[in-house]
Amino acid sequence: MAITMVYVSCAEPREILRFAMDRDSGALQQIDATYVPGIDIASNTSMPLAISRDRHVLHAGLRQPP
């Protein structure tokens, strides 16, 4: 059975957290955190995430104040 992965974006400290989810209990176990480089302006909103149709690429959008 394939592992269910959960991705969570965090505005500060601009990271994407990756968790493995137990399908029976829903429990999450953190696998790693990836820093997202880019703009140096702090944001109070999380990064929108989208996965490609083939499920091989995770896209993250950075937001900045207008």
C-alpha positions in Angstrom: 0.0 0.0 0.0 1.3 3.5 -0.9 2.2 5.9 1.9 -0.1 8.9 2.3 1.9 12.1 2.4 0.6 15.4 3.9 2.3 18.7 3.0 1.8 21.8 5.2 3.1 25.3 4.3 4.2 27.6 7.1 4.5 31.4 6.5 7.2 31.8 9.1 9.8 30.3 9.0 8.9 29.9 5.3 9.0 26.1 5.2 7.0 23.2 3.8 6.6 20.4 6.3 6.1 16.8 5.1 4.3 14.2 7.2 3.5 10.6 6.7 -0.2 9.8 7.7 -1.4 6.6 9.2 -4.5 5.8 7.2 -6.2 4.0 10.0 -5.7 6.5 12.8 -5.1 9.7 10.9 -1.9 10.2 13.0 0.8 12.3 11.4 4.6 11.7 11.8 6.8 14.5 10.6 9.3 13.4 8.0 11.2 16.6 7.2 11.0 20.4 6.7 12.1 22.2 3.5 13.1 25.9 3.6 11.6 27.9 0.7 14.0 30.5 -0.6 12.8 33.7 -2.3 11.6 37.1 -1.1 12.9 38.3 2.2 9.7 40.1 3.2 7.8 38.5 6.1 4.3 37.2 5.2 1.5 36.5 7.6 -0.2 34.1 5.2 0.8 30.6 4.3 2.1 29.6 0.9 -0.5 28.1 -1.5 0.4 24.6 -2.6 -0.6 22.7 -5.7 0.6 19.3 -6.9 1.1 18.5 -10.6 -1.2 16.2 -12.4 1.4 13.4 -12.5 1.9 13.9 -8.8 5.7 14.4 -9.2 6.0 18.1 -8.5 4.7 20.2 -5.6 4.4 23.9 -6.5 4.5 26.6 -3.8 3.6 30.2 -4.3 5.2 33.0 -2.2 3.1 35.9 -1.2 4.3 39.4 -0.4 2.5 42.6 0.8 1.1 44.8 -2.1 
